[in-house]
Amino acid sequence: MLRCRSGRMLRIDDDHLIVFDDFRNVELDEKADLIFADPPFGIEFKANMATYNRSPDALSYVEVPSREYPGFIRELVGWCYRSLKDDGSMWLVSGWNNLRHVLDAVEDAGFVQLNHVIWKYQFGVFTRRRFVTSHYHLLLLVKDADRYTFNKPEHYAEDVWIIKRPYQHGEATAGNELPDELVERCIYASSNERDLVLDPVLGSGTTMRVCMRMGRRCLGIEINPALEKRIRRKLGLYDAVDENMGLHGVNR
Ligand SMILES: C[S@@+](CC[C@H](N)C(=O)[O-])C[C@H]1O[C@@H](n2cnc3c(N)ncnc32)[C@H](O)[C@@H]1O
């Protein structure tokens, strides 16, 4: 069971569910084995990210103004800590701009940092008077340094990953979709089949797609209901059930 305020859900099957709501309005009865979170970065608004104070559409996501970012990330990390099993893990994606707030929130919540992975991608935005940013940070966090899942992907597994962003020719995408390969590597390392993976800031549904392929159960939460169209296309869903449950819960 879970409870949410909006009551708007997309049930794919018994093991895969998407809730359209603010994660702060969602309460779970089952804690997650793994949380994968790629939150807004709280940088100044550009192009299709400029959705604050206007209705978000299917090609955009809800940003957080930079002055509100420290409070936002603290709420997200705290909510994730409470929603995670004691032997669970969390992957948290961050740019460098607000990394200090992210690291403070992680430490204060009680997480143990196991790794600080750098994801190197190609083609950052061109700059004239500084180096082009072409990496993100992926923090691997656990609650208990002695009890967590770790499936080593290769014998000598390093913490710098070079993974390309795929081009989606002619396809309208939501801002900042992650490559499946990146999410897959995190989910493989930190969960097993049938585990429950939670993504509280789902975006276009990358985490859900990877979980469906890898035999993980998944619950995704996304504040922007207009993204449903993009999610359905990405997951190849044409007959999943839209549920409007009012203030009641849904059985999982
Ligand atoms: C960086 S995007 C996630 C992209 C995703 N990893 C993908 O591959 O498509 C962050 C998402 O968080 C959503 N979001 C922002 N604030 C939220 C909140 N309070 N609750 C739930 N989702 C939120 C945004 O609308 C956006 O879709």
The ligand as a MOL file (V3000), in Angstrom:
LIG
                    3D

  0  0  0     0  0            999 V3000
M  V30 BEGIN CTAB
M  V30 COUNTS 27 29 0 0 0
M  V30 BEGIN ATOM
M  V30 1 C 16.6230 15.5400 -13.8490 0
M  V30 2 S 14.9460 15.0820 -14.0430 0 CHG=1
M  V30 3 C 14.9920 13.3160 -13.9850 0
M  V30 4 C 15.3790 12.7270 -15.3070 0
M  V30 5 C 15.3360 11.2260 -15.3120 0
M  V30 6 N 16.4460 10.6330 -14.6080 0
M  V30 7 C 15.2870 10.7050 -16.7420 0
M  V30 8 O 16.2170 9.9720 -17.1660 0
M  V30 9 O 14.3430 11.0470 -17.4630 0 CHG=-1
M  V30 10 C 14.2250 15.4850 -12.4900 0
M  V30 11 C 12.7240 15.2720 -12.4320 0
M  V30 12 O 12.2590 15.5790 -11.1100 0
M  V30 13 C 10.9540 16.1250 -11.2110 0
M  V30 14 N 10.6390 16.8020 -9.9440 0
M  V30 15 C 11.0030 18.0520 -9.5430 0
M  V30 16 N 10.5380 18.2900 -8.2870 0
M  V30 17 C 9.8730 17.1610 -7.8980 0
M  V30 18 C 9.1660 16.8040 -6.7030 0
M  V30 19 N 9.0610 17.6530 -5.6770 0
M  V30 20 N 8.5810 15.5600 -6.6360 0
M  V30 21 C 8.6920 14.6830 -7.6860 0
M  V30 22 N 9.3380 14.9910 -8.8510 0
M  V30 23 C 9.9330 16.2040 -8.9500 0
M  V30 24 C 11.0590 17.0470 -12.4080 0
M  V30 25 O 9.7910 17.3780 -12.9550 0
M  V30 26 C 11.9390 16.2010 -13.3340 0
M  V30 27 O 11.1430 15.4290 -14.2090 0
M  V30 END ATOM
M  V30 BEGIN BOND
M  V30 1 1 1 2
M  V30 2 1 2 3
M  V30 3 1 2 10
M  V30 4 1 3 4
M  V30 5 1 4 5
M  V30 6 1 5 6
M  V30 7 1 5 7
M  V30 8 2 7 8
M  V30 9 1 7 9
M  V30 10 1 10 11
M  V30 11 1 11 12
M  V30 12 1 11 26
M  V30 13 1 12 13
M  V30 14 1 13 14
M  V30 15 1 13 24
M  V30 16 1 14 15
M  V30 17 1 14 23
M  V30 18 2 15 16
M  V30 19 1 16 17
M  V30 20 1 17 18
M  V30 21 2 17 23
M  V30 22 1 18 19
M  V30 23 2 18 20
M  V30 24 1 20 21
M  V30 25 2 21 22
M  V30 26 1 22 23
M  V30 27 1 24 25
M  V30 28 1 24 26
M  V30 29 1 26 27
M  V30 END BOND
M  V30 END CTAB
M  END
